[in-house]
């Protein structure tokens, strides 16, 4: 999400889509249960309003789940961190409530699959807070670029500084006063978010693609369209 300008609506993923994308790409999270915090390094798979994750067989959380026949009330915390090094890298914090169940032993014999039945969730970002229910989560899919976002952003930041410089032509010149450091912060099918890092703070600006990107190949086409617009001085929807 980015700071908006004017009254025009800026196309961007919904809160539910953001949550689905974050859950589908995270590799670590914290589970709060019975007054304890349990940090897990685990991928998460989303199946409707249910999450599947893994925990060590001998973990205290596994034992707690095994002893809760009706499921264990839990709160799951996930942090969205920008893959590109910028100040204030945290893009959002997800807090999800539900019930944790022991599913089955994993194939490695050293870990177990756990299931979380989602009740509701809240996603807090620097631009606001959005809430969703289990039904909201079940009705959406992750952004098609979510699993590739980190690689695409870091490649853009590390290998294409010239492209970032060209894209600044699409910004309001007033935003460039003081010569801020500009880095790519986020992307999704609707556009690219740039972080303008000034000496005493920062501002994020979304550059909207002419059409949403359906996949990574499509993303390449959309980026070329933005760059062409910058070269030709064409107007671009931004927020």
C-alpha positions in Angstrom: 0.0 0.0 0.0 1.2 3.5 -0.6 0.3 7.1 0.2 -2.4 8.4 -2.0 -2.7 11.7 -3.8 -5.9 13.3 -5.0 -9.3 11.7 -5.0 -8.7 9.1 -7.6 -8.9 5.6 -6.4 -5.6 3.7 -6.6 -6.0 0.1 -7.7 -4.2 -2.2 -5.2 -4.8 -5.6 -3.5 -7.5 -5.9 -0.9 -6.7 -6.6 2.7 -7.7 -10.3 2.3 -5.5 -10.6 -0.8 -2.5 -9.1 1.1 -3.0 -11.4 4.0 -3.2 -14.5 1.7 -0.1 -13.3 -0.2 1.8 -12.7 3.1 0.9 -16.1 4.5 1.8 -17.9 1.3 5.3 -16.4 1.2 6.3 -16.2 4.8 9.0 -18.5 6.2 8.7 -17.6 9.9 6.0 -16.7 12.4 5.2 -16.6 16.0 2.3 -18.6 17.7 1.0 -17.3 21.0 -0.7 -20.0 23.1 -1.3 -20.6 26.8 0.7 -17.4 27.7 3.8 -18.5 25.7 5.4 -17.4 22.5 6.5 -20.1 20.0 8.8 -18.9 17.1 8.5 -21.3 14.2 10.6 -21.4 11.0 8.0 -22.9 8.6 6.3 -22.3 5.3 2.6 -21.8 5.4 0.0 -23.2 3.0 -3.4 -21.7 2.9 -6.5 -23.9 2.2 -9.6 -21.8 2.3 -9.7 -20.5 5.8 -7.3 -23.1 7.1 -3.6 -22.8 7.4 -1.1 -25.7 7.4 2.3 -25.3 9.0 5.0 -27.4 10.6 6.6 -27.7 14.0 9.3 -29.9 15.5 7.9 -33.1 17.0 9.4 -32.3 20.4 8.3 -28.7 20.5 6.2 -27.5 23.4 3.6 -26.2 21.0 3.3 -29.7 19.5 2.7 -31.1 22.9 0.1 -28.4 23.7 -1.7 -29.1 20.5 -1.8 -32.8 21.1 -3.4 -32.3 24.5 -6.2 -30.0 23.2 -8.9 -32.2 21.8 -11.1 -29.3 20.9 -8.2 -27.3 19.4 -5.9 -24.8 21.1 -6.8 -21.1 21.0 -3.9 -19.3 19.4 -2.8 -16.0 18.0 -0.4 -16.1 15.0 1.9 -13.1 14.3 3.5 -12.6 10.9 5.7 -9.6 10.0 5.9 -8.4 6.4 9.5 -7.1 5.8 10.6 -5.5 2.6 13.3 -7.7 0.8 15.1 -4.5 -0.2 17.2 -2.7 2.4 15.4 0.6 3.3 14.8 2.4 6.6 11.7 1.1 8.3 11.6 -2.1 6.4 8.5 -3.4 8.1 5.6 -3.1 5.6 3.0 -4.6 7.8 2.1 -6.8 10.8 -0.5 -9.5 10.6 -2.3 -10.7 13.7 -4.5 -13.8 13.2 -6.7 -15.6 15.7 -7.9 -19.1 15.5 -7.7 -22.7 16.8 -4.7 -24.9 16.4 -5.0 -28.6 15.8 -2.5 -31.4 15.5 -2.9 -32.8 12.0 -0.4 -35.6 11.4 3.3 -36.7 11.6 5.4 -35.3 8.8 7.3 -37.7 6.5 10.6 -36.9 8.0 9.4 -38.3 11.4 11.0 -35.3 13.1 8.2 -32.8 12.7 4.4 -32.6 12.6 1.8 -30.8 10.5 -0.4 -28.4 12.4 -3.7 -26.9 11.2 -5.0 -23.5 12.2 -8.7 -22.8 11.7 -8.8 -19.1 11.1 -11.4 -17.0 13.0 -10.4 -13.5 12.1 -7.3 -11.4 11.3 -6.0 -7.9 11.3 -3.4 -6.4 9.1 -1.7 -3.2 10.3 0.4 -1.2 7.8 1.8 2.4 8.0 -1.3 3.5 6.0 -4.1 2.0 8.1 -5.5 -1.2 9.5 -7.7 -3.7 7.8 -9.7 -6.6 9.4 -11.0 -9.8 7.8 -12.9 -12.9 8.6 -12.3 -16.5 7.8 -14.8 -16.2 4.9 -12.9 -13.2 3.5 -9.7 -15.2 3.4 -11.4 -18.2 1.9 -12.8 -16.2 -1.1 -9.4 -14.8 -2.4 -6.2 -16.0 -3.9 -2.7 -14.6 -3.3 -1.4 -12.0 -5.7 0.1 -13.8 -8.8 3.4 -12.0 -8.2 3.6 -12.7 -4.5 6.0 -15.7 -4.6 8.3 -13.8 -7.0 8.1 -10.4 -5.4 11.3 -10.7 -3.3 13.4 -11.8 -6.3 11.9 -9.2 -8.7 12.4 -6.4 -6.2 16.0 -7.2 -5.3 16.9 -7.7 -8.9 15.4 -4.3 -9.8 17.2 -2.7 -6.9 20.6 -4.3 -7.4 20.8 -4.5 -11.2 18.7 -1.7 -12.6 19.4 1.5 -10.8 19.1 3.2 -14.2 15.5 2.0 -14.5 14.7 3.4 -11.1 16.2 6.7 -12.1 14.1 6.8 -15.2 10.9 6.0 -13.3 11.5 9.1 -11.2 10.4 11.1 -14.2 6.9 9.8 -13.5 6.8 11.4 -10.0 5.6 14.8 -9.0 8.8 16.9 -9.1 7.9 18.3 -5.7 8.5 14.8 -4.2 12.1 14.9 -5.5 13.0 18.1 -3.6 16.1 17.4 -1.4 17.2 14.5 -3.7 15.7 11.5 -1.7 17.2 8.1 -2.0 14.7 6.1 -4.1 14.4 2.3 -3.8 11.7 -0.2 -4.9 9.7 -1.2 -1.8 6.9 -3.5 -3.0 5.1 -4.8 -6.1 2.0 -6.6 -7.0 -0.1 -7.2 -10.1 -1.4 -3.6 -10.0 1.9 -1.7 -9.8 5.2 -0.9 -8.2 5.8 1.0 -5.0 8.8 3.3 -4.6 10.2 4.4 -1.3 11.4 8.0 -1.3 13.8 8.2 1.6 14.4 11.8 2.7 16.7 13.0 5.5 13.9 13.4 8.0 11.4 10.8 6.9 10.1 8.9 3.9 7.2 8.7 1.5 5.9 5.8 -0.6 4.5 6.3 -4.0 2.7 3.7 -6.1 3.1 3.7 -9.9 0.1 1.9 -11.4 0.5 -0.4 -14.4 -1.7 0.3 -17.4 -3.2 -3.2 -16.9 -2.8 -5.6 -14.0 0.0 -8.2 -14.5 -1.1 -11.8 -14.7 2.3 -13.4 -14.1 6.0 -12.6 -14.1 6.3 -12.4 -17.9 3.4 -10.0 -17.9 5.1 -8.0 -15.1 8.1 -7.5 -17.5 5.7 -6.1 -20.1 4.1 -3.8 -17.6 7.5 -2.5 -16.4 8.5 -1.8 -20.0 5.3 0.2 -20.4 6.1 2.3 -17.4 9.6 2.9 -18.6 8.4 3.9 -22.0 5.9 6.3 -20.4 8.8 7.8 -18.4 10.9 8.3 -21.6 8.0 9.9 -23.5 6.8 12.0 -20.7 3.3 10.3 -20.7 1.0 10.6 -17.7 0.8 7.6 -15.3 -1.7 6.9 -12.6 0.0 7.2 -9.3 -0.9 7.3 -5.6 
